Amino acid sequence: MRTSPIAILLFAVAAFLGALGQFFYKSGADQTNGSLRSYLLNARLFAGVICYVAVMALFVAAFKKGGALTVLYPVYASTFIWAALIAWLAYGTPIRAPHFAGMLLLVAGMYLLGR
């Protein structure tokens, strides 16, 4: 089965939203004080949940468009790259040579698994 380019694009967007959801969970957790109320009324945690719901909806839409798991899930692995970039932008977390090497290996692995 040939994987639709639209399905690949949907998974790429899902990867970014997955990383964004992780950022919202981290920044939301930083704002909590341990009380149930601080979790339930936390806009950032809620935004993280919305991101993950969107990820699942994009997964379903991508599979509906015709996508092979062996092609699509490696694309979702780019979440790790997006998370590193978001952490760099939001927190100034350095991205060093070993991180770049890992990112290149992820991209190479995505390419090889998609073939």
MARBAZA-831180 format. One record per residue: x, y, z of N, C-alpha, C, O in turn; residue in three letters. Coordinates in steps of 0.02 Angstrom, whole numbers, padded with zeros to 5 digits, always signed. Layout:
XYZXYZXYZXYZALA;...
END
This chain:
+00042-00059+00000+00000+00000+00000+00045+00062+00000+00092+00067+00039MET;+00029+00109-00043+00066+00172-00047+00037+00221+00004-00024+00227+00010ARG;+00081+00254+00040+00059+00302+00091+00048+00370+00058+00090+00395+00022THR;-00010+00398+00071-00029+00463+00045+00017+00518+00073+00032+00518+00132SER;+00039+00564+00030+00078+00621+00055+00039+00663+00106+00069+00691+00152PRO;-00026+00666+00099-00068+00702+00149-00063+00667+00216-00059+00700+00268ILE;-00062+00601+00217-00056+00563+00280+00012+00578+00313+00016+00586+00374ALA;+00064+00582+00272+00130+00599+00299+00130+00669+00329+00157+00680+00383ILE;+00099+00716+00294+00095+00785+00319+00055+00788+00384+00074+00823+00430LEU;+00000+00750+00388-00040+00749+00449+00001+00722+00508-00004+00747+00564LEU;+00042+00671+00495+00084+00645+00549+00140+00694+00568+00159+00698+00626PHE;+00165+00731+00520+00216+00782+00535+00186+00837+00579+00218+00859+00627ALA;+00125+00858+00564+00091+00907+00606+00078+00878+00675+00086+00912+00726VAL;+00057+00815+00677+00046+00781+00741+00110+00778+00783+00108+00786+00844ALA;+00167+00768+00750+00231+00766+00786+00245+00833+00819+00266+00836+00876ALA;+00233+00888+00782+00243+00954+00811+00195+00966+00869+00216+00991+00922PHE;+00132+00948+00860+00083+00958+00913+00099+00915+00974+00086+00936+01031LEU;+00126+00856+00963+00146+00813+01019+00201+00846+01060+00200+00844+01121GLY;+00250+00875+01025+00304+00910+01060+00277+00972+01096+00298+00988+01151ALA;+00232+01008+01063+00202+01067+01094+00163+01048+01157+00164+01083+01207LEU;+00128+00991+01153+00091+00966+01211+00138+00951+01269+00122+00964+01327GLY;+00197+00922+01254+00246+00909+01305+00270+00974+01338+00278+00977+01399GLN;+00281+01025+01297+00300+01091+01323+00246+01118+01370+00261+01142+01425PHE;+00183+01113+01349+00128+01138+01391+00123+01099+01456+00110+01128+01509PHE;+00134+01033+01454+00133+00994+01516+00190+01016+01562+00179+01024+01622TYR;+00249+01026+01535+00306+01047+01576+00294+01116+01606+00302+01126+01666LYS;+00275+01163+01564+00266+01231+01589+00205+01235+01635+00204+01275+01682SER;+00154+01194+01622+00096+01192+01667+00113+01161+01734+00090+01185+01786GLY;+00154+01109+01733+00175+01077+01796+00215+01126+01839+00210+01125+01900ALA;+00254+01169+01806+00293+01219+01843+00248+01269+01880+00270+01300+01929ASP;+00186+01277+01857+00140+01325+01887+00096+01294+01941+00057+01330+01973GLN;+00100+01230+01952+00057+01198+02002+00088+01203+02071+00148+01213+02079THR;+00045+01195+02121+00069+01197+02190+00054+01131+02227+00061+01128+02288ASN;+00033+01080+02190+00019+01016+02220-00054+01004+02236-00075+00948+02250GLY;-00095+01057+02234-00166+01049+02249-00203+01026+02186-00183+01041+02130SER;-00256+00989+02196-00297+00966+02140-00323+01025+02100-00325+01022+02039LEU;-00341+01078+02133-00366+01138+02100-00314+01167+02052-00331+01189+01997ARG;-00251+01168+02074-00198+01197+02031-00187+01155+01968-00160+01181+01919SER;-00206+01092+01970-00201+01050+01910-00262+01060+01866-00256+01066+01805TYR;-00320+01060+01896-00382+01063+01857-00394+01131+01824-00425+01134+01771LEU;-00370+01184+01855-00382+01251+01829-00320+01281+01795-00313+01342+01790LEU;-00277+01238+01772-00214+01259+01742-00222+01261+01665-00230+01209+01633ASN;-00220+01321+01637-00231+01329+01565-00177+01294+01523-00192+01267+01470ALA;-00116+01293+01547-00063+01260+01509-00072+01184+01508-00061+01153+01456ARG;-00091+01155+01564-00104+01083+01564-00162+01067+01518-00161+01018+01481LEU;-00213+01110+01519-00271+01100+01474-00248+01105+01401-00271+01066+01359PHE;-00205+01153+01385-00179+01160+01317-00141+01097+01297-00145+01076+01239ALA;-00104+01067+01344-00069+01004+01329-00117+00948+01312-00105+00910+01265GLY;-00171+00944+01349-00222+00894+01335-00252+00905+01266-00261+00857+01228VAL;-00267+00968+01250-00295+00984+01184-00246+00963+01128-00267+00936+01077ILE;-00182+00976+01139-00132+00956+01089-00134+00880+01078-00131+00857+01021CYS;-00138+00842+01132-00138+00769+01125-00202+00743+01095-00201+00693+01059TYR;-00258+00775+01108-00321+00756+01074-00314+00769+00999-00335+00729+00958VAL;-00284+00826+00982-00273+00842+00912-00227+00791+00878-00237+00772+00821ALA;-00175+00769+00914-00130+00718+00888-00169+00655+00870-00160+00627+00816VAL;-00211+00633+00915-00250+00572+00902-00297+00581+00843-00306+00536+00802MET;-00328+00640+00838-00373+00654+00781-00333+00654+00716-00357+00629+00665ALA;-00274+00682+00717-00232+00682+00657-00210+00612+00638-00205+00596+00579LEU;-00196+00570+00688-00179+00500+00674-00236+00466+00636-00225+00434+00585PHE;-00296+00474+00662-00355+00442+00631-00364+00468+00559-00375+00429+00513VAL;-00359+00534+00551-00366+00564+00484-00313+00538+00437-00327+00524+00378ALA;-00252+00531+00461-00197+00507+00418-00209+00435+00397-00200+00417+00339ALA;-00230+00393+00444-00243+00323+00427-00302+00318+00378-00303+00273+00336PHE;-00350+00362+00385-00407+00362+00340-00385+00380+00268-00414+00356+00220LYS;-00335+00423+00263-00309+00444+00197-00267+00389+00164-00252+00393+00104LYS;-00249+00339+00202-00211+00284+00174-00137+00289+00192-00097+00317+00154GLY;-00121+00262+00249-00052+00266+00271-00029+00201+00302-00065+00169+00340GLY;+00032+00183+00286+00062+00123+00316+00096+00142+00382+00129+00193+00386ALA;+00087+00100+00431+00118+00112+00497+00194+00119+00491+00224+00160+00526LEU;+00224+00079+00448+00297+00080+00442+00323+00145+00412+00382+00161+00419THR;+00280+00183+00378+00299+00248+00351+00281+00303+00400+00321+00349+00411VAL;+00222+00299+00429+00196+00355+00468+00227+00361+00538+00244+00416+00559LEU;+00235+00306+00573+00261+00312+00641+00333+00337+00644+00350+00373+00691TYR;+00376+00320+00597+00442+00352+00598+00438+00428+00590+00480+00464+00618PRO;+00390+00453+00553+00381+00525+00546+00364+00555+00615+00387+00610+00631VAL;+00324+00520+00653+00305+00545+00719+00366+00548+00766+00365+00584+00816TYR;+00417+00509+00751+00478+00511+00792+00512+00580+00790+00553+00595+00833ALA;+00494+00620+00741+00521+00688+00739+00497+00731+00797+00520+00787+00806SER;+00451+00705+00837+00429+00739+00898+00489+00756+00942+00491+00809+00973THR;+00538+00712+00944+00597+00724+00985+00637+00784+00961+00665+00822+01000PHE;+00639+00793+00895+00673+00851+00867+00635+00915+00883+00664+00965+00905ILE;+00569+00913+00873+00528+00972+00889+00533+00989+00963+00536+01048+00981TRP;+00533+00939+01006+00538+00952+01078+00604+00987+01096+00605+01032+01137ALA;+00658+00965+01064+00723+00997+01077+00723+01069+01054+00750+01113+01087ALA;+00693+01082+00996+00690+01151+00971+00646+01195+01014+00663+01253+01027LEU;+00590+01169+01037+00546+01208+01081+00581+01222+01147+00576+01277+01174ILE;+00616+01172+01175+00652+01182+01238+00707+01235+01229+00720+01275+01274ALA;+00739+01234+01171+00791+01284+01157+00761+01354+01154+00788+01401+01183TRP;+00703+01360+01119+00671+01426+01113+00640+01450+01179+00646+01509+01196LEU;+00608+01405+01215+00571+01424+01276+00616+01431+01337+00605+01475+01379ALA;+00665+01386+01343+00704+01383+01405+00779+01396+01394+00817+01399+01442TYR;+00798+01403+01332+00869+01412+01318+00910+01348+01327+00971+01351+01336GLY;+00876+01291+01326+00911+01227+01333+00958+01218+01274+00937+01219+01217THR;+01022+01208+01288+01070+01203+01232+01060+01140+01191+01041+01087+01217PRO;+01072+01147+01127+01073+01090+01081+01145+01083+01059+01171+01124+01020ILE;+01177+01031+01083+01249+01021+01071+01260+00970+01014+01212+00941+00988ARG;+01322+00960+00998+01341+00915+00943+01310+00845+00951+01284+00818+00902ALA;+01312+00814+01011+01281+00747+01017+01206+00749+01003+01177+00701+00977PRO;+01174+00805+01021+01102+00811+01007+01090+00815+00932+01044+00782+00906HIS;+01131+00855+00898+01124+00859+00825+01136+00791+00793+01101+00772+00746PHE;+01185+00755+00818+01199+00688+00791+01139+00643+00801+01121+00605+00756ALA;+01109+00646+00860+01049+00605+00873+00992+00624+00827+00955+00581+00803GLY;+00984+00689+00814+00931+00712+00769+00943+00687+00698+00897+00666+00664MET;+01006+00690+00676+01022+00664+00610+01009+00589+00605+00984+00564+00554LEU;+01025+00553+00658+01010+00481+00659+00934+00468+00658+00911+00421+00625LEU;+00896+00509+00693+00823+00502+00690+00798+00513+00619+00756+00475+00595LEU;+00822+00565+00586+00800+00579+00518+00821+00522+00472+00782+00501+00429VAL;+00881+00497+00479+00904+00441+00438+00861+00380+00451+00842+00344+00404ALA;+00846+00367+00514+00803+00310+00530+00733+00318+00502+00704+00269+00478GLY;+00705+00379+00505+00639+00391+00475+00641+00377+00400+00595+00346+00373MET;+00694+00399+00368+00701+00388+00296+00704+00313+00281+00669+00288+00238TYR;+00748+00278+00317+00757+00206+00303+00695+00166+00319+00678+00119+00282LEU;+00661+00182+00373+00600+00145+00390+00544+00159+00340+00501+00116+00329LEU;+00543+00218+00311+00491+00235+00264+00501+00206+00194+00456+00209+00153GLY;+00559+00179+00182+00574+00151+00115+00547+00081+00107+00556+00051+00054ARG;
END
